């Protein structure tokens, strides 16, 4: 399974990277996140436990987060949960009039016979894409509200 969720945000790459990298704040900023706990930190790597919702369905996983601020990238490898082994990469790229943000997910479930269909027909379209989309929409809203001209709303 491979998915890419992309949006254009009218804001600086640095501000967007701040929202994207500080996952421990996501439950405060992103209503679909139920909790994030930092388990361990070593340099630019952390192990995080993440709990979100897809509609009413609770989902959870642990991931290794690697922060690459000089490249404006964040990488994750899911280390626990149904999506163990999933590779995730956030790419934050300056663009004319703002920033393009892409979240790419790659998952190859090694479950005999059903791994690929489950990843491609259930996990990707029913869980990964909606959660990633909600995350980017909310970060876009937060960034664009914070950079909106005083006295005017968007």
Backbone bond lengths (Angstrom), bond angles and torsions (degrees), N, CA, C in turn:
res aa  C-N    CA-C-N  psi(-1)  N-CA   C-N-CA  omega(-1)  CA-C   N-CA-C  phi
1 X - - - 1.444 - - 1.520 108.08 -
2 X 1.301 115.59 132.63 1.459 121.48 174.09 1.520 107.16 -134.43
3 X 1.322 116.13 128.13 1.459 120.69 173.89 1.515 108.79 -132.75
4 X 1.318 115.62 150.92 1.461 121.77 172.01 1.518 107.70 -135.06
5 X 1.310 115.31 127.89 1.458 122.70 177.80 1.517 106.24 -115.97
6 X 1.333 117.03 123.98 1.466 121.26 -172.75 1.520 109.98 -131.86
7 X 1.331 115.02 145.27 1.456 120.62 173.10 1.520 109.52 -147.82
8 X 1.312 115.93 158.27 1.460 123.21 173.12 1.521 107.06 -101.78
9 X 1.332 116.48 130.76 1.461 121.56 -179.70 1.519 108.65 -121.91
10 X 1.318 116.41 130.67 1.461 121.77 176.07 1.524 108.49 -81.45
11 X 1.320 115.36 80.81 1.448 121.95 -179.36 1.508 109.87 -170.80
12 X 1.321 116.06 171.80 1.457 120.39 -176.95 1.530 111.31 -79.84
13 X 1.323 116.93 148.28 1.464 120.12 175.85 1.538 112.16 -56.91
14 X 1.320 117.16 -35.06 1.461 120.94 -178.69 1.527 111.53 -66.19
15 X 1.322 117.02 -43.20 1.463 119.76 179.61 1.531 110.01 -66.36
16 X 1.307 116.94 -42.31 1.460 121.10 179.38 1.519 110.15 -64.02
17 X 1.327 117.24 -43.48 1.466 120.97 178.20 1.530 110.17 -59.51
18 X 1.321 117.26 -37.70 1.463 120.64 177.82 1.518 112.16 -60.22
19 X 1.319 116.71 -45.17 1.464 119.82 177.22 1.528 111.11 -66.71
20 X 1.317 116.88 -43.14 1.464 121.03 -175.43 1.528 112.44 -68.50
21 X 1.309 117.73 -36.41 1.468 120.89 -173.33 1.526 113.78 -84.14
22 X 1.316 118.27 -25.56 1.465 121.37 -175.30 1.523 110.27 -90.82
23 X 1.331 115.61 65.79 1.466 121.12 -175.33 1.523 112.65 -61.50
24 X 1.320 117.54 -25.41 1.463 119.37 179.20 1.530 111.48 -63.53
25 X 1.337 117.61 -19.41 1.461 122.96 177.78 1.531 112.44 -92.13
26 X 1.323 117.93 -9.69 1.457 120.28 -174.66 1.529 114.24 -56.19
27 X 1.329 120.20 -39.37 1.473 117.25 179.23 1.540 112.71 -60.65
28 X 1.329 117.32 -26.94 1.466 121.42 176.49 1.525 111.50 -77.33
29 X 1.337 115.80 -36.14 1.461 121.19 -173.97 1.526 113.78 -93.78
30 X 1.326 116.39 -32.94 1.468 121.02 -171.76 1.528 109.22 -115.32
31 X 1.313 118.79 110.07 1.466 120.72 -173.75 1.528 114.62 -62.47
32 X 1.317 118.62 -21.54 1.465 120.18 -179.35 1.530 112.62 -84.91
33 X 1.323 117.88 -2.15 1.466 121.23 175.21 1.521 109.44 -97.79
34 X 1.342 115.68 124.70 1.463 121.97 -177.91 1.515 111.69 -87.78
35 X 1.322 117.62 -24.96 1.452 120.44 -179.13 1.516 111.17 178.37
36 X 1.321 115.25 149.73 1.463 122.28 173.38 1.518 106.00 -140.69
37 X 1.320 114.73 129.76 1.461 120.20 179.76 1.512 108.46 -126.26
38 X 1.340 116.01 128.59 1.455 120.79 175.31 1.524 107.33 -83.00
39 X 1.334 115.94 120.24 1.460 121.92 -177.24 1.524 110.73 -88.05
40 X 1.322 116.76 -43.87 1.470 121.41 -177.48 1.519 109.13 -154.47
41 X 1.341 115.61 149.75 1.459 121.58 178.20 1.519 108.64 -134.11
42 X 1.343 115.79 131.70 1.462 122.07 173.94 1.521 107.25 -140.12
43 X 1.334 116.88 107.48 1.461 120.34 -178.55 1.518 110.95 60.06
44 X 1.340 116.13 -124.19 1.467 120.43 -178.74 1.529 112.32 -93.67
45 X 1.337 116.86 13.05 1.470 120.95 179.31 1.520 110.42 -115.30
46 X 1.339 114.37 143.35 1.456 120.23 175.57 1.517 108.74 -139.47
47 X 1.323 114.92 152.08 1.460 121.21 167.35 1.516 105.36 -103.87
48 X 1.338 116.04 126.41 1.456 120.56 -177.61 1.523 109.97 -127.37
49 X 1.316 115.14 143.13 1.458 121.75 171.29 1.524 105.83 -99.90
50 X 1.324 115.91 126.67 1.457 120.45 -176.47 1.525 109.55 -121.97
51 X 1.328 114.57 136.86 1.472 120.98 178.26 1.523 107.75 -132.02
52 X 1.332 114.95 125.22 1.461 120.51 -178.39 1.527 109.24 -133.80
53 X 1.310 115.11 -175.95 1.465 121.75 175.07 1.514 108.27 -131.48
54 X 1.309 114.13 140.83 1.471 121.39 168.05 1.513 103.81 -112.97
55 X 1.340 115.42 96.97 1.459 118.94 -170.71 1.522 108.15 64.94
56 X 1.322 116.43 -122.78 1.471 120.60 178.27 1.521 112.82 -93.63
57 X 1.317 116.87 -3.11 1.466 120.59 -175.19 1.528 110.02 -88.42
58 X 1.339 117.87 119.47 1.463 119.66 176.93 1.530 110.32 -78.13
59 X 1.320 115.59 139.34 1.465 121.99 175.13 1.518 108.23 -131.32
60 X 1.334 115.52 151.67 1.465 118.97 178.78 1.523 109.68 -151.34
61 X 1.320 114.84 155.19 1.462 122.01 179.03 1.517 108.72 -164.08
62 X 1.316 115.53 163.26 1.456 122.21 170.65 1.519 106.37 -111.85
63 X 1.328 116.18 145.63 1.461 119.81 179.86 1.519 110.51 -142.64
64 X 1.323 114.49 152.04 1.469 121.56 169.05 1.521 105.80 -92.49
65 X 1.313 116.79 120.16 1.457 122.88 179.04 1.526 107.62 -101.64
66 X 1.331 116.77 130.99 1.458 122.15 175.14 1.522 107.34 -119.87
67 X 1.321 115.46 117.37 1.462 121.61 -179.25 1.523 109.74 -90.77
68 X 1.322 116.13 127.26 1.461 122.91 179.39 1.531 108.39 -126.62
69 X 1.349 117.27 69.88 1.462 119.96 -172.70 1.521 113.86 -62.40
70 X 1.325 119.01 -34.23 1.461 121.21 179.65 1.522 112.51 -64.51
71 X 1.321 116.22 -25.58 1.470 121.38 179.02 1.523 111.76 -101.25
72 X 1.319 116.75 -2.42 1.472 123.25 -174.88 1.528 110.78 54.30
73 X 1.333 114.67 45.62 1.463 120.39 178.23 1.523 108.74 -131.46
74 X 1.322 114.84 152.76 1.458 122.60 173.42 1.520 105.36 -134.21
75 X 1.325 116.01 129.34 1.458 120.05 179.60 1.521 109.26 -115.85
76 X 1.315 115.09 146.04 1.459 122.10 176.65 1.521 108.56 -132.69
77 X 1.318 114.80 146.18 1.458 121.47 165.56 1.516 106.14 -127.15
78 X 1.329 116.70 121.99 1.462 120.05 178.43 1.525 108.10 -72.32
79 X 1.334 115.82 126.33 1.472 120.84 -175.30 1.521 113.36 -111.61
80 X 1.322 118.13 -11.97 1.468 123.23 175.60 1.519 108.96 -146.01
81 X 1.322 115.44 151.31 1.453 121.17 177.86 1.525 110.87 107.50
82 X 1.314 116.28 176.54 1.463 122.06 -179.08 1.525 110.98 -57.50
83 X 1.321 117.49 -32.77 1.462 121.86 -176.68 1.529 113.13 -93.16
84 X 1.323 116.88 20.25 1.472 120.20 178.67 1.532 109.40 -51.69
85 X 1.324 115.60 132.65 1.457 121.33 -178.50 1.519 113.57 96.84
86 X 1.327 118.18 -12.39 1.460 119.90 179.68 1.524 109.56 -66.37
87 X 1.321 115.71 135.77 1.462 123.14 175.59 1.518 107.85 -104.10
88 X 1.326 115.67 132.52 1.459 121.90 -178.31 1.519 107.59 -129.39
89 X 1.318 116.01 139.05 1.457 119.60 176.16 1.510 110.40 -138.04
90 X 1.329 114.91 128.00 1.460 122.02 171.04 1.524 106.89 -94.90
91 X 1.346 116.32 130.27 1.465 122.02 175.05 1.527 107.49 -121.88
92 X 1.312 115.75 124.85 1.464 122.18 -176.25 1.526 106.22 -119.62
93 X 1.341 116.44 108.55 1.463 121.81 -169.03 1.526 110.23 -121.74
94 X 1.347 117.12 123.81 1.461 119.23 175.73 1.529 109.93 -58.43
95 X 1.317 115.78 143.39 1.461 121.96 -179.83 1.527 107.92 -143.42
96 X 1.336 116.78 164.86 1.467 117.42 174.47 1.530 109.71 -56.30
97 X 1.302 116.25 130.80 1.468 122.27 176.84 1.526 112.31 62.26
98 X 1.337 118.42 39.96 1.455 119.51 175.16 1.506 113.73 138.62
99 X 1.317 114.96 -143.47 1.458 122.20 -171.94 1.524 108.61 -144.34
100 X 1.336 116.07 141.11 1.457 121.26 173.24 1.526 107.59 -102.30
101 X 1.327 115.83 128.07 1.460 121.67 -179.42 1.528 108.22 -118.21
102 X 1.326 115.50 129.16 1.462 121.99 178.57 1.517 108.90 -126.62
103 X 1.325 115.90 134.61 1.461 121.68 170.61 1.524 106.07 -113.56
104 X 1.337 116.04 117.22 1.469 121.62 178.69 1.527 108.75 -106.26
105 X 1.327 116.14 136.64 1.468 122.61 177.61 1.522 108.93 -123.97
106 X 1.330 116.17 135.51 1.466 122.11 174.94 1.518 108.62 -131.53
107 X 1.336 116.10 127.26 1.465 121.37 -179.38 1.519 109.55 -141.71
108 X 1.317 114.97 127.52 1.468 121.60 172.67 1.520 106.55 -124.14
109 X 1.321 116.88 96.90 1.461 120.27 178.93 1.525 109.17 -71.91
110 X 1.310 115.68 132.41 1.473 119.01 -179.55 1.531 112.50 -93.53
111 X 1.321 116.55 30.56 1.455 121.35 177.81 1.535 107.79 -78.85
112 X 1.310 118.20 127.90 1.465 119.94 -179.88 1.529 111.52 -57.13
113 X 1.304 115.98 135.33 1.464 126.69 176.25 1.527 115.23 65.54
114 X 1.317 119.18 -44.60 1.463 120.56 -171.92 1.524 114.73 -103.24
115 X 1.326 118.39 -7.25 1.461 120.76 -174.89 1.516 114.04 -57.21
116 X 1.317 116.49 -51.34 1.462 119.57 -177.79 1.532 111.92 -65.46
117 X 1.343 119.81 -48.23 1.474 118.32 178.09 1.531 112.97 -60.87
118 X 1.322 117.94 -39.86 1.466 120.14 179.20 1.524 109.91 -62.76
119 X 1.338 117.21 -44.38 1.466 120.42 179.96 1.527 111.38 -64.99
120 X 1.324 117.09 -46.62 1.459 120.89 -173.09 1.524 114.46 -80.53
121 X 1.322 117.60 -31.48 1.467 120.12 -174.58 1.522 113.55 -102.27
122 X 1.345 117.11 -20.91 1.472 119.10 -177.33 1.527 111.00 -117.13
123 X 1.326 116.77 -62.58 1.471 119.67 -173.09 1.526 111.47 -62.40
124 X 1.321 117.92 -48.89 1.465 120.66 -178.25 1.517 113.31 -62.46
125 X 1.343 117.38 -64.01 1.473 117.96 -174.07 1.523 115.44 -74.74
126 X 1.322 118.42 -26.47 1.462 119.62 -175.20 1.525 114.20 -97.25
127 X 1.341 117.23 -18.14 1.465 119.67 -178.16 1.524 112.30 -126.00
128 X 1.330 118.12 -57.68 1.468 120.91 -174.91 1.521 111.35 -61.48
129 X 1.321 117.17 -54.21 1.463 119.64 -175.77 1.528 113.10 -62.40
130 X 1.344 119.61 -45.53 1.479 118.04 178.21 1.529 113.44 -63.73
131 X 1.329 118.05 -39.90 1.471 120.18 -179.13 1.526 110.07 -69.26
132 X 1.331 117.72 -44.92 1.471 120.67 178.23 1.526 110.32 -62.30
133 X 1.316 117.25 -42.26 1.464 120.73 178.63 1.517 111.83 -61.70
134 X 1.323 117.33 -44.71 1.467 121.24 178.73 1.529 110.59 -63.27
135 X 1.322 116.85 -38.52 1.463 121.48 178.96 1.522 110.43 -62.82
136 X 1.328 117.36 -49.22 1.464 120.02 -178.96 1.525 112.05 -66.93
137 X 1.322 117.99 -39.44 1.474 119.90 178.50 1.526 110.80 -61.04
138 X 1.330 116.46 -42.43 1.464 120.00 -178.24 1.533 111.52 -69.72
139 X 1.338 117.34 -43.31 1.465 119.79 178.34 1.528 109.51 -63.37
140 X 1.321 117.22 -40.60 1.468 121.12 176.21 1.527 110.02 -57.15
141 X 1.316 116.76 -47.48 1.458 120.63 -179.76 1.534 110.74 -61.45
142 X 1.325 117.48 -45.91 1.461 121.15 -178.71 1.527 111.35 -62.05
143 X 1.328 117.14 -45.80 1.466 121.01 -178.96 1.520 110.43 -66.64
144 X 1.312 117.03 -47.34 1.457 119.14 -176.28 1.520 112.19 -69.27
145 X 1.325 118.59 -31.67 1.468 120.00 174.72 1.518 110.99 -67.05
146 X 1.337 116.35 -39.36 1.469 119.18 -177.47 1.521 111.79 -70.91
147 X 1.356 117.73 -21.74 1.455 119.87 179.71 1.524 112.29 -104.00
148 X 1.340 116.40 5.47 1.470 119.58 179.65 1.519 109.65 -67.37
149 X 1.320 117.30 144.58 1.478 120.24 178.90 1.527 110.37 -60.98
150 X 1.308 116.02 144.18 1.468 121.38 178.37 1.522 109.95 -59.07
151 X 1.315 115.22 136.71 1.452 120.27 176.57 1.524 113.81 84.60
152 X 1.300 117.52 -8.09 1.462 119.86 -179.15 1.519 109.85 -126.92
153 X 1.277 117.17 145.19 1.453 120.71 177.75 1.508 110.20 -114.78
154 X 1.311 115.14 162.45 1.466 119.71 175.56 1.485 109.81 -107.01
